[in-house]
């Protein structure tokens, strides 16, 4: 059985970057570039029309930047695409804001072609997040100062805490289920509880909230 091709939209204000990304992705039989945008506003419009599975979103674009575009796409579309922000610098504050907006992760523009291709496949076909270790540094720089942990931390059960740590490690529900030796339905229930207790709309925001609360500082995510 063959899988349907993964549909991708490229959003970057530099034509050469979009051309390079298109060439890399179009060389793969399971990937298809279905649209391009040079601004954030244009990205929102193209995504609404093309309904891709994945968007590679530059964070620094004219008119509407990638952060606002990410927010608009995730807030206004039913079954929105997974959004991966692409940046030149891994400590870019724009990246962190995009992750807080719900992006599924980020890639550096200097990433190898194979890394790019595998990242697109990963976010399209799983519920995993692309969170390199650099997210820890970004979180440390942008974390709110807490006199005490937020109330939701104490409300997590032990199992929910474990699930949140595994989510931060980029594990999918199926991988978490194997790691914890429970059923996938149980993990899905724990994830829903984590989202509700953290007040997060999605997995990305829950993980960011965990970093900001200091919840993930004492243990390596996914351990």
N, C-alpha and C positions, 0 to 999 in steps of 0.2 A: 504494500500500500504506500503510495507516495503522498507526502505532505503538500498542502497548498503552499505556494511561495509566500515568503514574508514580505509584506509591503512596507516600504520605507519612504519617509519624507525627509529631505535634507534642508535645514534652515541655517544659513550662514551668509553674512553680507559680502563675503569674498567669493567671487565667481570661481577663482582657481581652486579654492578649498572644496567647493561643491563639485567641481569637475573631477578632482582627485578622488573624493569620496564615492562619486557615482561610478567611476572606473573600477574601483576596488570592489564595490558591492555588486555591480552588474556582472562581474566575472564569475559570480557564484550562481549555480543553477537554482538554488532555493531562495534567492533574494531578488527583489525587484524594486527599483526606485520609481515611485509613482508621482513624485512632485518635488519641486524646489521652491525655496523662498529666500528672499534677501533681507527681509525685516521681520520683526516679531509679529506685527500686524498681518503681514502677508502669510506668515506661517500659520496663524490661526485660521485664516481663510482657506489656505490650501489643505490643511488637515481636515477641515469640515467637508470639503468637497471630495478629497481622495480617500478618506477614512483608512489611513495606514495602520499597520500593527505597531510600528516603531517610528519615533521621530528622533533624529539626531539634531539637537538644538544648540546652536551657538548662544552663549549667554550675553555677549556684548554685541548688540545690533541697534541700528538707528530706529527712530520712531517708537516702537514698542520693543523692549529688550526681551531676552529669552526667559527671564523670570516671570514677567507679566504674561507673556505668551503661554508659558507653562500653566500658570494659574487659570487663565481663561479657558484653555483647552480642557483641563481636568475638571473645571467647575461647570462647564456648559455642554459637554458631550456625554451621551450615554455610551458606556463601553468605550472610554477613551483609549488612545494608544499608550504604550509605555514610552516615556520620554527619557532620553539619555542626553544630558548636557555635555557639550564638548568645549574644552577650554585650553588655552595655551599654558596656564599656570595652575598647578594643583592646589595652591593656597589662595586662589581667587575667592574673594568674599562673595562674588556673584554666584559661584557654584554652591556655596552653603545656602544662600537664599533660595536657589532653585531646588535644592534638596528639601528644604523646609516647605516649599510649595508643592512637593509631591513627585518630583522627578525620581525615576527608578535608579539613578546613579549617574556617574560621570566618567568620561574618558578624556585623556589628554590628546591634543591634536598630533602630538608626535608619536602616538601609539603605533605599533607595527600593524600592518594590514591584517594579519591573522588574528591579532587581538581585537581589532575592530569588528571583524566578521563574526568571531565567536561571541562577542558581547551582544551584538544584534540578535543572534540566534538565542542566546541565553535569556534575555529579557522578553523576547517575543514568545518563547515556548515554555517558560516557567514563571513562577512567582518570586524568583530570586532578585536580589538587589546588587547593583554594582557599587560596592562600597570599599574602595581600597583603604589601606591603613591611614592614608592622608585625612580621611574623614575625622579621625580622632583629633588631629591637630586643628582642623577647622572648627570642630566642636569646642575645643578648649578656648579658642580665640573668641568665639561668639556666645559662649555659655552665659546664661543669666546667673547672677550671684544669688545663691540660695543660703539663707541662714539655716534652713533645715530642708530636707528633701521634700518635694511636692507631695501632697496627700495621696496621690494615686500610687506612689511607690509602696506604701504600707498596705494598700488594698490588693496588691497582686498576690496570688497564691504562689506556692513554691513552683508548681508546674508552669504557671503563666510566666514567672520570672525566667525559668529555663528557656521557654519558648521565645521570649523576647531577646534573650542573649543569642540564641541560635538564629533568629531573624537578622540580628545585627551582623552575624557572621556570614550572611548571604545565603543561608540554607533555604531551600524550598520546603513547602509543607511535607512533601514526600520524604525529603532527606531528614527533616526534623523527626518525623514519625519513626524512621529507622533508627535514628540516634537515640530516641527516648523509648523505643520499643513499645509504641502505642499505635493505634489506628490513625489513619489520615483524617477521619472524621473528628477524632478527639483533638488533633492538632488544630484543625480548622476552627473548632469551638474555642480553643484556647486563644487563637489569634484574634477571633472576634471579641473575646473578653478583654484582651490587651488593648485593642483599638478603642473599645468603649471606655475603659478605665483611664487611658492616657488622653482621651478626647481627640484622638488622631483620626483623620479621614482614611488613611491608608498605611501600609507597612512602613513606607519611607518616613512619614511624619512620626510614627511611633518610635522608630529607631532614633531619629533626631531628638525627640523628646527625652529618650533614655540617656543619650549622651549629655544633653544639657542639664539633666537632673543629677548627673554624676553616677547614675545607676550602673554604667558600664565601665567605670574606671578601675574597679577592683578585680575584674575578671576579663580575660580575653574573650571577645565575642566568639560564640560557636564552640567554646571549650566545654 
